[in-house]
Amino acid sequence: MRRRVPFPILLLAAPLAACAGAGEGPGGATDPAAAQERACAEAVAAHVGKDPAEVTATLAGTGADGLALVRVTDGGRLHTCTVDANLAVHEIRHPGA
């Protein structure tokens, strides 16, 4: 026989489940790629005077040196960052500029 969970309990569980997994992996560890994207997005947003929510960051790859290359778009403009594992942004480039 299946045990039924009271409906109000389910209503409380859904928002909590959504918050618990946002940007985190197993054991509460932050996803390194997502954290590097976020660090680059924040640096570029500050650089161009926008809110980080107004730019889009995508991890392009990680080199043998451990530096991640992240592409950030700010409207029609492209920026690239190199970000290390400690989330330090080493440089912001403007390809094609």
VMD Tcl script that builds the backbone (N, CA, C; Angstrom):
set m [mol new atoms 291]
animate dup $m
set s [atomselect $m all]
$s set {name element resname resid chain x y z} {
  {N N MET 1 A 0.826 -1.177 0.000}
  {CA C MET 1 A 0.000 0.000 0.000}
  {C C MET 1 A 0.879 1.252 0.000}
  {N N ARG 2 A 0.530 2.210 -0.873}
  {CA C ARG 2 A 1.291 3.455 -0.960}
  {C C ARG 2 A 0.902 4.404 0.150}
  {N N ARG 3 A 1.878 5.046 0.686}
  {CA C ARG 3 A 1.621 6.032 1.718}
  {C C ARG 3 A 1.434 7.392 1.063}
  {N N ARG 4 A 0.438 8.119 1.446}
  {CA C ARG 4 A 0.138 9.421 0.850}
  {C C ARG 4 A 0.789 10.529 1.667}
  {N N VAL 5 A 1.381 11.485 0.953}
  {CA C VAL 5 A 1.985 12.649 1.591}
  {C C VAL 5 A 0.959 13.775 1.570}
  {N N PRO 6 A 0.732 14.418 2.704}
  {CA C PRO 6 A -0.236 15.514 2.735}
  {C C PRO 6 A 0.142 16.613 1.736}
  {N N PHE 7 A -0.836 17.136 1.033}
  {CA C PHE 7 A -0.629 18.132 -0.010}
  {C C PHE 7 A 0.156 19.360 0.466}
  {N N PRO 8 A -0.122 19.957 1.648}
  {CA C PRO 8 A 0.651 21.136 2.081}
  {C C PRO 8 A 2.149 20.852 2.194}
  {N N ILE 9 A 2.524 19.639 2.547}
  {CA C ILE 9 A 3.947 19.292 2.630}
  {C C ILE 9 A 4.579 19.380 1.246}
  {N N LEU 10 A 3.882 18.912 0.235}
  {CA C LEU 10 A 4.395 18.972 -1.131}
  {C C LEU 10 A 4.573 20.408 -1.593}
  {N N LEU 11 A 3.672 21.283 -1.209}
  {CA C LEU 11 A 3.781 22.689 -1.602}
  {C C LEU 11 A 5.021 23.344 -1.012}
  {N N LEU 12 A 5.403 22.948 0.178}
  {CA C LEU 12 A 6.603 23.493 0.801}
  {C C LEU 12 A 7.873 22.883 0.226}
  {N N ALA 13 A 7.814 21.628 -0.175}
  {CA C ALA 13 A 9.012 20.934 -0.650}
  {C C ALA 13 A 9.485 21.434 -2.003}
  {N N ALA 14 A 8.576 21.804 -2.888}
  {CA C ALA 14 A 8.964 22.211 -4.243}
  {C C ALA 14 A 9.873 23.439 -4.261}
  {N N PRO 15 A 9.528 24.554 -3.580}
  {CA C PRO 15 A 10.431 25.707 -3.607}
  {C C PRO 15 A 11.768 25.423 -2.944}
  {N N LEU 16 A 11.763 24.637 -1.895}
  {CA C LEU 16 A 13.016 24.308 -1.221}
  {C C LEU 16 A 13.919 23.471 -2.110}
  {N N ALA 17 A 13.353 22.546 -2.841}
  {CA C ALA 17 A 14.142 21.720 -3.746}
  {C C ALA 17 A 14.761 22.571 -4.844}
  {N N ALA 18 A 14.031 23.550 -5.331}
  {CA C ALA 18 A 14.553 24.424 -6.388}
  {C C ALA 18 A 15.724 25.253 -5.872}
  {N N CYS 19 A 15.636 25.746 -4.654}
  {CA C CYS 19 A 16.715 26.547 -4.084}
  {C C CYS 19 A 17.949 25.716 -3.777}
  {N N ALA 20 A 17.746 24.528 -3.316}
  {CA C ALA 20 A 18.862 23.690 -2.879}
  {C C ALA 20 A 19.809 23.356 -4.012}
  {N N GLY 21 A 19.317 23.195 -5.216}
  {CA C GLY 21 A 20.179 22.780 -6.308}
  {C C GLY 21 A 20.704 23.900 -7.167}
  {N N ALA 22 A 20.326 25.110 -6.903}
  {CA C ALA 22 A 20.716 26.219 -7.766}
  {C C ALA 22 A 22.216 26.453 -7.731}
  {N N GLY 23 A 22.930 26.072 -8.829}
  {CA C GLY 23 A 24.350 26.312 -8.955}
  {C C GLY 23 A 25.233 25.433 -8.098}
  {N N GLU 24 A 24.666 24.423 -7.492}
  {CA C GLU 24 A 25.464 23.575 -6.617}
  {C C GLU 24 A 25.423 22.139 -7.081}
  {N N GLY 25 A 26.509 21.445 -6.811}
  {CA C GLY 25 A 26.582 20.036 -7.119}
  {C C GLY 25 A 26.389 19.219 -5.865}
  {N N PRO 26 A 26.780 17.947 -5.902}
  {CA C PRO 26 A 26.625 17.082 -4.736}
  {C C PRO 26 A 27.352 17.642 -3.516}
  {N N GLY 27 A 26.717 17.545 -2.373}
  {CA C GLY 27 A 27.339 17.991 -1.132}
  {C C GLY 27 A 27.411 19.500 -0.999}
  {N N GLY 28 A 26.673 20.252 -1.860}
  {CA C GLY 28 A 26.678 21.702 -1.758}
  {C C GLY 28 A 27.846 22.359 -2.469}
  {N N ALA 29 A 28.684 21.574 -3.168}
  {CA C ALA 29 A 29.832 22.141 -3.867}
  {C C ALA 29 A 29.355 22.900 -5.103}
  {N N THR 30 A 29.926 24.064 -5.335}
  {CA C THR 30 A 29.572 24.870 -6.492}
  {C C THR 30 A 30.196 24.271 -7.740}
  {N N ASP 31 A 29.456 24.255 -8.839}
  {CA C ASP 31 A 29.954 23.783 -10.122}
  {C C ASP 31 A 31.076 24.724 -10.567}
  {N N PRO 32 A 32.309 24.220 -10.741}
  {CA C PRO 32 A 33.435 25.095 -11.087}
  {C C PRO 32 A 33.225 25.873 -12.386}
  {N N ALA 33 A 32.689 25.236 -13.404}
  {CA C ALA 33 A 32.478 25.932 -14.680}
  {C C ALA 33 A 31.470 27.063 -14.513}
  {N N ALA 34 A 30.389 26.807 -13.800}
  {CA C ALA 34 A 29.373 27.842 -13.584}
  {C C ALA 34 A 29.953 28.999 -12.770}
  {N N ALA 35 A 30.781 28.687 -11.802}
  {CA C ALA 35 A 31.400 29.730 -10.979}
  {C C ALA 35 A 32.359 30.577 -11.816}
  {N N GLN 36 A 33.111 29.935 -12.721}
  {CA C GLN 36 A 34.023 30.685 -13.586}
  {C C GLN 36 A 33.244 31.556 -14.568}
  {N N GLU 37 A 32.152 31.038 -15.106}
  {CA C GLU 37 A 31.300 31.846 -15.985}
  {C C GLU 37 A 30.778 33.069 -15.236}
  {N N ARG 38 A 30.308 32.844 -14.012}
  {CA C ARG 38 A 29.759 33.931 -13.201}
  {C C ARG 38 A 30.830 34.983 -12.897}
  {N N ALA 39 A 32.056 34.556 -12.573}
  {CA C ALA 39 A 33.141 35.497 -12.273}
  {C C ALA 39 A 33.455 36.361 -13.486}
  {N N CYS 40 A 33.493 35.751 -14.658}
  {CA C CYS 40 A 33.774 36.496 -15.875}
  {C C CYS 40 A 32.627 37.447 -16.198}
  {N N ALA 41 A 31.396 36.960 -16.066}
  {CA C ALA 41 A 30.228 37.808 -16.338}
  {C C ALA 41 A 30.229 39.035 -15.434}
  {N N GLU 42 A 30.549 38.842 -14.162}
  {CA C GLU 42 A 30.584 39.962 -13.223}
  {C C GLU 42 A 31.686 40.950 -13.579}
  {N N ALA 43 A 32.852 40.439 -13.984}
  {CA C ALA 43 A 33.966 41.315 -14.357}
  {C C ALA 43 A 33.637 42.116 -15.613}
  {N N VAL 44 A 33.064 41.466 -16.609}
  {CA C VAL 44 A 32.709 42.166 -17.845}
  {C C VAL 44 A 31.592 43.174 -17.577}
  {N N ALA 45 A 30.605 42.787 -16.794}
  {CA C ALA 45 A 29.511 43.708 -16.476}
  {C C ALA 45 A 30.045 44.968 -15.800}
  {N N ALA 46 A 30.954 44.801 -14.865}
  {CA C ALA 46 A 31.559 45.960 -14.205}
  {C C ALA 46 A 32.359 46.789 -15.211}
  {N N HIS 47 A 33.049 46.108 -16.120}
  {CA C HIS 47 A 33.871 46.760 -17.135}
  {C C HIS 47 A 33.033 47.640 -18.068}
  {N N VAL 48 A 31.832 47.168 -18.427}
  {CA C VAL 48 A 30.988 47.912 -19.373}
  {C C VAL 48 A 29.887 48.709 -18.679}
  {N N GLY 49 A 29.848 48.660 -17.352}
  {CA C GLY 49 A 28.867 49.439 -16.604}
  {C C GLY 49 A 27.452 48.907 -16.671}
  {N N LYS 50 A 27.312 47.582 -16.692}
  {CA C LYS 50 A 25.988 46.968 -16.724}
  {C C LYS 50 A 25.823 46.040 -15.530}
  {N N ASP 51 A 24.599 45.614 -15.314}
  {CA C ASP 51 A 24.296 44.625 -14.291}
  {C C ASP 51 A 24.697 43.259 -14.831}
  {N N PRO 52 A 25.242 42.354 -13.996}
  {CA C PRO 52 A 25.622 41.022 -14.481}
  {C C PRO 52 A 24.476 40.262 -15.155}
  {N N ALA 53 A 23.244 40.560 -14.811}
  {CA C ALA 53 A 22.104 39.885 -15.436}
  {C C ALA 53 A 21.922 40.317 -16.892}
  {N N GLU 54 A 22.581 41.398 -17.296}
  {CA C GLU 54 A 22.447 41.917 -18.658}
  {C C GLU 54 A 23.475 41.344 -19.629}
  {N N VAL 55 A 24.368 40.480 -19.149}
  {CA C VAL 55 A 25.362 39.852 -20.016}
  {C C VAL 55 A 25.175 38.339 -19.965}
  {N N THR 56 A 25.668 37.662 -21.000}
  {CA C THR 56 A 25.545 36.211 -21.081}
  {C C THR 56 A 26.939 35.598 -21.180}
  {N N ALA 57 A 27.249 34.659 -20.278}
  {CA C ALA 57 A 28.563 34.019 -20.257}
  {C C ALA 57 A 28.445 32.546 -20.615}
  {N N THR 58 A 29.437 32.069 -21.392}
  {CA C THR 58 A 29.488 30.669 -21.790}
  {C C THR 58 A 30.928 30.186 -21.702}
  {N N LEU 59 A 31.137 29.066 -21.043}
  {CA C LEU 59 A 32.466 28.481 -20.961}
  {C C LEU 59 A 32.864 27.968 -22.336}
  {N N ALA 60 A 34.006 28.439 -22.838}
  {CA C ALA 60 A 34.482 28.021 -24.157}
  {C C ALA 60 A 35.451 26.854 -24.047}
  {N N GLY 61 A 36.090 26.694 -22.898}
  {CA C GLY 61 A 37.021 25.593 -22.709}
  {C C GLY 61 A 37.974 25.872 -21.571}
  {N N THR 62 A 38.721 24.851 -21.205}
  {CA C THR 62 A 39.711 24.965 -20.139}
  {C C THR 62 A 41.034 24.460 -20.664}
  {N N GLY 63 A 42.084 25.240 -20.473}
  {CA C GLY 63 A 43.405 24.871 -20.950}
  {C C GLY 63 A 44.126 23.951 -19.993}
  {N N ALA 64 A 45.254 23.436 -20.459}
  {CA C ALA 64 A 46.079 22.547 -19.639}
  {C C ALA 64 A 46.602 23.269 -18.400}
  {N N ASP 65 A 46.691 24.590 -18.480}
  {CA C ASP 65 A 47.169 25.385 -17.349}
  {C C ASP 65 A 46.077 25.614 -16.299}
  {N N GLY 66 A 44.872 25.106 -16.560}
  {CA C GLY 66 A 43.774 25.243 -15.618}
  {C C GLY 66 A 42.967 26.514 -15.789}
  {N N LEU 67 A 43.392 27.387 -16.697}
  {CA C LEU 67 A 42.640 28.611 -16.945}
  {C C LEU 67 A 41.466 28.319 -17.865}
  {N N ALA 68 A 40.316 28.820 -17.487}
  {CA C ALA 68 A 39.117 28.652 -18.311}
  {C C ALA 68 A 38.990 29.860 -19.218}
  {N N LEU 69 A 38.567 29.614 -20.449}
  {CA C LEU 69 A 38.257 30.688 -21.378}
  {C C LEU 69 A 36.743 30.818 -21.398}
  {N N VAL 70 A 36.255 32.003 -21.069}
  {CA C VAL 70 A 34.822 32.251 -21.000}
  {C C VAL 70 A 34.477 33.360 -21.985}
  {N N ARG 71 A 33.423 33.132 -22.769}
  {CA C ARG 71 A 32.928 34.144 -23.701}
  {C C ARG 71 A 31.726 34.830 -23.074}
  {N N VAL 72 A 31.726 36.144 -23.157}
  {CA C VAL 72 A 30.622 36.928 -22.609}
  {C C VAL 72 A 30.102 37.855 -23.692}
  {N N THR 73 A 28.793 37.849 -23.883}
  {CA C THR 73 A 28.193 38.782 -24.821}
  {C C THR 73 A 27.467 39.873 -24.054}
  {N N ASP 74 A 27.640 41.062 -24.548}
  {CA C ASP 74 A 27.041 42.263 -23.971}
  {C C ASP 74 A 26.300 42.920 -25.132}
  {N N GLY 75 A 25.061 42.511 -25.320}
  {CA C GLY 75 A 24.344 42.957 -26.512}
  {C C GLY 75 A 24.987 42.296 -27.715}
  {N N GLY 76 A 25.505 43.078 -28.644}
  {CA C GLY 76 A 26.169 42.538 -29.823}
  {C C GLY 76 A 27.669 42.437 -29.686}
  {N N ARG 77 A 28.213 42.835 -28.546}
  {CA C ARG 77 A 29.670 42.823 -28.366}
  {C C ARG 77 A 30.129 41.536 -27.691}
  {N N LEU 78 A 31.299 41.058 -28.102}
  {CA C LEU 78 A 31.886 39.849 -27.524}
  {C C LEU 78 A 33.108 40.219 -26.697}
  {N N HIS 79 A 33.208 39.618 -25.538}
  {CA C HIS 79 A 34.369 39.765 -24.656}
  {C C HIS 79 A 34.801 38.348 -24.290}
  {N N THR 80 A 36.082 38.154 -24.028}
  {CA C THR 80 A 36.540 36.872 -23.501}
  {C C THR 80 A 37.355 37.133 -22.243}
  {N N CYS 81 A 37.258 36.193 -21.308}
  {CA C CYS 81 A 38.009 36.270 -20.057}
  {C C CYS 81 A 38.793 34.981 -19.880}
  {N N THR 82 A 39.897 35.082 -19.193}
  {CA C THR 82 A 40.543 33.886 -18.670}
  {C C THR 82 A 40.373 33.940 -17.158}
  {N N VAL 83 A 39.893 32.820 -16.604}
  {CA C VAL 83 A 39.560 32.742 -15.186}
  {C C VAL 83 A 40.224 31.504 -14.606}
  {N N ASP 84 A 40.894 31.653 -13.449}
  {CA C ASP 84 A 41.530 30.487 -12.840}
  {C C ASP 84 A 40.575 29.763 -11.896}
  {N N ALA 85 A 41.051 28.687 -11.302}
  {CA C ALA 85 A 40.229 27.858 -10.420}
  {C C ALA 85 A 39.811 28.596 -9.147}
  {N N ASN 86 A 40.548 29.658 -8.787}
  {CA C ASN 86 A 40.199 30.465 -7.615}
  {C C ASN 86 A 39.249 31.604 -7.970}
  {N N LEU 87 A 38.772 31.600 -9.224}
  {CA C LEU 87 A 37.822 32.575 -9.753}
  {C C LEU 87 A 38.415 33.961 -9.943}
  {N N ALA 88 A 39.735 34.035 -10.054}
  {CA C ALA 88 A 40.390 35.303 -10.369}
  {C C ALA 88 A 40.369 35.484 -11.883}
  {N N VAL 89 A 39.876 36.640 -12.323}
  {CA C VAL 89 A 39.849 36.961 -13.744}
  {C C VAL 89 A 41.206 37.552 -14.099}
  {N N HIS 90 A 41.930 36.887 -15.006}
  {CA C HIS 90 A 43.274 37.322 -15.362}
  {C C HIS 90 A 43.281 38.390 -16.434}
  {N N GLU 91 A 42.339 38.345 -17.353}
  {CA C GLU 91 A 42.278 39.374 -18.384}
  {C C GLU 91 A 40.906 39.356 -19.045}
  {N N ILE 92 A 40.568 40.484 -19.611}
  {CA C ILE 92 A 39.370 40.621 -20.434}
  {C C ILE 92 A 39.853 41.084 -21.794}
  {N N ARG 93 A 39.476 40.354 -22.820}
  {CA C ARG 93 A 39.854 40.715 -24.190}
  {C C ARG 93 A 38.616 41.115 -24.973}
  {N N HIS 94 A 38.870 41.847 -26.026}
  {CA C HIS 94 A 37.807 42.265 -26.938}
  {C C HIS 94 A 38.165 41.762 -28.319}
  {N N PRO 95 A 37.844 40.493 -28.634}
  {CA C PRO 95 A 38.188 39.940 -29.941}
  {C C PRO 95 A 37.593 40.778 -31.074}
  {N N GLY 96 A 38.401 41.017 -32.074}
  {CA C GLY 96 A 37.937 41.756 -33.239}
  {C C GLY 96 A 37.925 43.270 -33.043}
  {N N ALA 97 A 38.330 43.742 -31.872}
  {CA C ALA 97 A 38.321 45.191 -31.644}
  {C C ALA 97 A 39.627 45.805 -32.062}
}
mol reanalyze $m
mol bondsrecalc $m
mol representation Tube
mol addrep $m
